[in-house]
Amino acid sequence: MHPAVEFRGISKHFGAVKANTDVSFSIAKGAIHGLVGENGAGKSTLMSILYGYYRADSGSILLDGQARNIHSSHEAIRLGIGMVHQHFMLVENMTVLDNVMLGAEGGFKLAGKRAAVEAQLREICARYRLDVDPLATIHDLSVGAQQRVEILKQIYRSANILILDEPTAVLTAQETASLFEILRLFKEQGKTIILITHKLQEILDITDTVTVMRGGRVVGAVDTAQTSKEDLANMMVGRPIENNLPRGAYNPGAPVLEVRDLQLTDDQGVTLLNKLNFTLRAGEIVAIAGVSGNGQSELMEILSGMGLPSAGQVDFEGKALPYAGRGDADGLPLEFRHLGIGHVPEDRLRDGVIKNFSVMHNTFFGYQDRVKNAWGLIDFKGVAERCAGLLKAFDVRPANPDLRIGLLSGGNQQKVVIAREVLAKPKLMLVGQPTRGVDIGTIESIHTQLLALRDAGVAILLVSVELEEVRALADRILVMCGGSITGELKIDEFDTTRIGLLMGGMHKS
């Protein structure tokens, strides 16, 4: 039997950047094949070539033993290739049915076809246990349900090869387990799955084989049953990964942030934050654990100045933050930055970078006033020197300050965001999901930076759905459920069962 996909000598350059160099490997039909590597290793570029977004500079792709020139995503879809992107390609104010039909309407008379497609989608959902209502509106669905819609689109389009790029980056553990059940059903139908992920335990749990890339090249290809997380990590980064990062003794200082009876109610009267009370001191990391959607995002928006509370008070270094009397939050984020509040947002593409601007520009956005010369103009020579040092210190790849930041991998974009905030020397750092969609080597680097800030006396409020990340970084843990704090634990009290109960609102500590 021919492989489902075979790459032969694929190379792709973007100017001086070598994204793929002589990449050759095959993927068996009816297998779940893992593709791992550091951010910028060339994984997404290779899959974009397979899906027709890019054309290789050299080399060939074979599908079922036949060489194919895939010039567009439309051609890839016609050949049975589907792709679920890390950032979903859905129109949020449209229904599931409309999103599936978008681009494949088939003519002007839609009423009859809509009914037929709806019936077909309900049959697919039942067969693959997708649990999606075709008439639901996208913005009303959870992240996990939106991802099932993306998979539904691909099945409807008769995909036999399914590419998933970081599919679990924004999923809870329960949603991940549900996704894996769907993938196993997909495999049982004889279909082929290519899974790009940085979570090595998931590779061990779900894949049959795995290919490792580093620096645009293939450095290893193994049967999953014959490898380990340690072996894969070493192949990915070319060195052993340090699991126990250095950190100073826990010796917190004076209160930096004091939250008192903080409340938030939306326009429909729904309580999103319910009388939150906690204190964060200098030189400590307090982590907020919880399933996404339980108020963590709203809390971070208020503390960073992106939103206003409905009631309550927040003191920063003993003075109330200026929420009172405002009709909106315009200007607050800049004011908060001037006070010494840094912010690494949960969604780097939406709130952390401007992707059509250069890497250099993104290193000072939000801090423009700090890089101006005596005439009030931006000192671009100084900015360039500062940027070069930043790219080197934080190992941003490629280290090209003029490159549009949207062309960097997600992990390297995250390095730029964190570097920008660290260089501002904040007194309080708000950090949302710092390693979402980030490779194991970059996780080590980001964790090291955050621990160094903590040891330097910075107060850090961390929001993470990754309990291993919470265990690695936190001095104290607050657990949220339904907009309330359901418990507080010291790090030496860390217990996944207890935290799980608190996350479900089933136990008060």
N, C-alpha and C positions, 0 to 999 in steps of 0.2 A: 504494500500500500504506500502510495506517495504521501509525503508530509502534507499537512494542510497548508503550511506556509514554509517557504525556504528563502532565506536571505543569502545572497552570494556577492561578497565583496562590495557591500554598500558603503559609499563615502558621500559626505555632505559637508560643505564648508559654508560659513556665513562670513565673508570677508576673510580676515585672518583667523577666525575662530573655526577650529575643526570639530564639528559636532559629532560626526560619525567618520570613522576611518577603517575601511576594509572589514566591515561587520559581516560575519558569516555564521549562521546557525539555522537550525530547522525546528519546527514545532509540529508534533505528531497530531494527526487527526483525532478528534474526540478526547483531547487531553486538556487539563488546566495547567498552563505553562506560566511560571512566574518570571518576571523581568525586574531585576533589582540593580541598584547602583546609587552612588551619591547624586545629589542635585547637580545637574549639569553634566552627567555622565553620558547623555545622548539617548536616553530611553524614549522620551517623548518625541524627539526629532525622528527617531526611527519609526515610531508608530504613526507619526504624521505623514511619513513617506508611504507607509503601507495604506493609510487612509486617503491618500491623494492630496493632502494639504501642501506637501512639498514634493519636489522631484529630486531624486538622487543625482549627484554629479557623475557618479559611476556605479556600476554594479547592476544586479538584476534581482527581481522578486518572482518566485514561482508559487503559483497556487495549484494544488493538486497535480504538481509535476509540469504545469504549463507556465512558461514565462509570460508575465503580464506587465504592460505599461499602464500604470494607474495615474491618469492625468488630473483627476478631480475626485472629490468626495462622492459626487453623483455616480461616477464610474465604480468607485469602491463599493458603494451600496448595491449597485447592479450586480457586482461580483460576489455579493453575500457577505461583505465586511461591515460590521457595525462598531461604533465607538461611543462609549459613555465617558464624557470628559469630567475632570475633577470639578470644574465649575459648570454647573448644569446649563444646557442650552434650551431653556424653557421660557415661554412667554407667560409671566405670572398672572396676568389678568384674564387669561383664556383657560378653557376647560382642558382636561386630559385629552378628550376626544379631539378637540381642535388642534392641540399641540401635536398629536400623532398624525393627523391629516395634513398639517402644515407642510407645504412643498410637494404634497402628493394628492392634491384635491381631485384631479382627474376630470375637470370640466367645470362649467358654470352652474349646472343643476346639482346642488349639493345635498338637498333634503333626502333623496332616496339613498344616496351613498352614505350619508351620515348614519342612517339607521342600520345599514349593512355593516359599516365599520364598527359601530357600537356593539352590535351582536358579536362580531369577530373578536373585539377586545375583551368582552366578558368571557368568551370561551378561552382565550389565551390566559386571562387572569386566573380562571379556575384550574387550567391545566398546569400552570407554573406557580400557583399559590402566591400570586402577586398582591392580592388584597388591595386593589385600587378601583375606585368608582370612576368610570369613564366620564361621568358628568360633573365630577368635582372640579372646582377651580384650583389652579396650581397654588396660588398664594395661601389657600386654606389647608394645604397638605404639609405634613412634617417633612423634614429633610429626607428621612428614610423613604417615605412614600414618594417624594419627588424623584429619588433615584430609581425606584421601581418603575416610575413612568418612563424614565430614560431607557430602561431595559425593555419595557413594553414596546416602545417605539422600534427598537431594533428587531424584536421578535416579529412584530407586525410587518416589518420590511424584509422578512425572511433571511435575517443574518445567520450565517453558519459559522462565522468567525467573529467573536465578540471581544473587543478591546476595552478594558476597564482601567482608567488612569486614576490611581489613588481613590478607589471607590469607598473606602471606609474612613477617610480623613475627617469627615464631619458626622459619622454615625456613632450611636451608642453601642454598647456591647450587645444589647438585645437586637438592634437593627443589623449589626454585623452578622450575628448568628443567622438571622432570617435571610440576609443576602446570600450567605454561603449555602444555605439550603436551596435557594433558587439556582445558584450556579451548579450545584450537584445535579439538579433536575435537568438543567441545560446540557450538561455533559452526558447524562443518560440518554438524551435524544441524539447523541452522536455529534454534537456541536463542539467547537473548539473555543477555548477561552484563553486570552492573554491578560494576565493580571500584573499591573505595575503597582507596587506598594513599597513603602519604607518599613512596614511593620513585619519584621522577620518571623515572628511567631505565626502570623497569618500565612506566610509562605509555607511554613512547616505544616500548618493545619489543613490547607486546602489544595495545594498544587501537587502535580505529579513530577514535574521537572522544573528546573530553574536555571536561567541564564544570568550571569553577573557581568555588568559593564563598568568600566572605569576609564575616564578620559576619552570617551568616544569609541573605545574598543571593547571587544569581548575578552574577558580575562578568566572566565570559567563557565562551564555548563555541566550540571550534575543532576542525578536523580535525587529528588527531595528526600527520600527515605535514607539516603546515604550521606546526608550532610547535617549541619547543626547551625544554630544562630551565630555561634562564635566563628565558625569557618566562613559563613557567608559574609559576616561583618568584616573579617580580615581581608577577604577578597575584594570587598567593596572599597575599602579605604586604604588598603595596602599596609596596614599596621594594626596591632592590637588596640581594641577600644577599652578605655579606662572606665570601669563601672563604678568605682568609688571615688568621686571627685573630691578634691581638697576643700575643706570649709573650716572656718574658725569656730571657736567655742560660741555657744549661744549666750549672748550677753546684751540683751536689748536695752536701748536707751530711752529717752523721753518720748512721750506720745507725739506722733507726727499727724496722724489722721484719727479723728474721733467721729463716729457716725451715731446719731441719736434719733431714734424713732423715725427713720427715713421711710417715706411712703411714696408710692407711685400708682396712680389710677389712670387708665386710658380713657378715651373719649366715650366709650360704651359703659364706663363705670366698673370695668374689671380691674381688680387689684393685682398689680404686677409685682410690687414690692410692699411687704407688710411689716411695718415697724421694725426695721433692721437696726440693731445696736451692736457695735463692735469697735475696738481700738486697735490701731496698728502703730507699732513703735519703731524707732530708728534701729537699723541693724537686724531686722527680722524679716522673714518671708512668711506671710500668711496666705495660705492657698484656699481658694473656694472650690470645693468639689460639688458635683451635682450633674444630673443629666441635663443636656442642653435644653434651653427653653424654660428654665425655672427661675428666671430673674437675674441671672449673672450678667447677661449682656446689658440689660437696662441699668443695673448698678454701675457698670463700668462707664456707660455713656454719661451718667449723671456725674460721677467722680472726675471724669475728664473734661466736663463742660459741654459735652455734645447734647445733653438733655437737661431738663429741669425736673426737680422732684415736686410731688404734690404737697408734701408736708415733711416736717422734720428739719434737722440741722446737721451740717457737716462742718467740723472745725479742722483747719489745716494749720499746724503749729500754733494752736491756741486761738486762732481767729476764724470767725465764721466765713465760709466761702460765700461769695456774693450772688446767691440765687434770688433773694427776695426782691420783689418789685419788678421783675422782668417778665415781659410777655413772651419772649423766646430766648434761645441760647446763643444768638448771634454775638460773636466776639468773645464768648466765654473761653473756648479752648485756648486762644492766644493768651488771654489773661491768666489762665491757669498755668500755662507754660512759663510765663514770666515769674509766677510765684515759685516755680521749681517742681512742677508736676509733669513728669514724662509719661508717655502713653504709647504702648505697642498694641495696636488694635487687633481684635479677633480676626477681622477680614482685611488682610493687607491690601488686596486689590481695590476694595471699595474705599477704605479709610486710611491706608498706610502709605500708598504710593500713587503717583500720577503716571500711569504706565506709558503714556506717549512722550514723556519728558526723559531726559538723560539720567543716568545714574548720578552724575555730579549734581544736577538740579535737585534730585530727590534726597541728597544728603543734607540739604539745609532748608527744605520746605518746613514751614512752621517756626523756623528760627532765622528768618530773613534779616531781622534787625541786628542779629549778632555778627553778620558777615558784611556789613556795610562799611565803607571808608568814610573819611572825614567830610566828604561832600554828599553823604547820604546815598551813595550808589553802591551796588553790590561789588565787592572786591573779588572779581573772578579769578585773578591770579592767586590770591590767598585761598579762595575756595578750592581751586584746582590742587594746590599743594596739600591742603587739608584732606581733600577727597583721596588723593593718592596714598596718603598715610593710612586713612581709614580702610581702604580696600585691601591694603597689605595686612593691617592689624587684624582684620576680621575675615581674612581669607575669602574675599568675594571673587567668584570666578564667572566669566573672565574679568580680569582687573582692568576694564576699559571704561573710564569715566564718561566717555562720549556716547556709549552704547545706550540705546533706548531701554529703560529698565524693564519694559514689558517683554523684552527678548530674553531676560534672565530667567533661570529656573525659579520656582517658588521658593526654594530654600535660600537661594542667593538674594532674592528680593527681601526675604525676612532678615538676612544678615545686615542688609543696608538699613532697614527700618530700625533694628535694634542698635546698630552702630550709631545712627543719628541721635537716638534718644540717650544712649550712654555718654556720648561726647558732650551732651548738653549739661551733664553733671546734675541730675535731678536730686531732690531731697526725697521725693516719693515717686516710685515707678509703678504704673499700672500696666500689667502684662496679661494680655488675653490670648490664650491658646498659642503659646510661643513656638511650639514645634509641630503644629498641624501641617501635614504634607511635607515633612522635612526628613532628610536621611539621617542615619544613625551617627555619622561623623559630625554633621552639623548640629544635631541634638547635643552631642558632647560639648561642642564649642559654645552653644547658646547657654547651656546649663552652667558652664564654667564662668561665662560673663555675668550671669545673674548672681551666682554665689560670690563672685568678686565684688559686685555692687553691695550685696548684703554685708560682706565683711568690712566694706569701707563705710558702713553706717547708713546706707540708703534703706528706707522702708519700702518693701515690695509687696504689692497685692497681686497675687497670681490667680488667674482663672484657668482651669484645665479640666478636661474630661478624662485625661489619662491619669489613672491612679498611680501608676509607676512613676510618672513625672512628679506628682504630688509627694510621693514618698521620697523621691530623690532630692527635692528642693525645700520642702516646707519645714518651718519650725512649729507652726500651729496650723490646724485645719478647721475651717468653717464649712459646714455642709448645708446646702440650700435645697429646698423643695417647695414648689408652689409659691415662690416669692418670699418665703420665710427662712430664717436660719433655724434649722432643726437640731443642730448640735455643734459642739466644739471639742476638738481633741488635740492634745499635744502629740508631737510626732512619735514619741515612744509609746503612744497608745494606738498607733496605726493598726487597724484591723479591717480587712476588706468586707467581712460580713457585717460588722457594725456600721461601717460607712454606707454599705449598700442599703441597710435598713433605714438609715437617716436620709439617704437620697430618695427613698420611696415614701418618706414621711411616716414611717411605721414605728418609729421609736424616738423618744426624747432622751437626750443625754443629760 
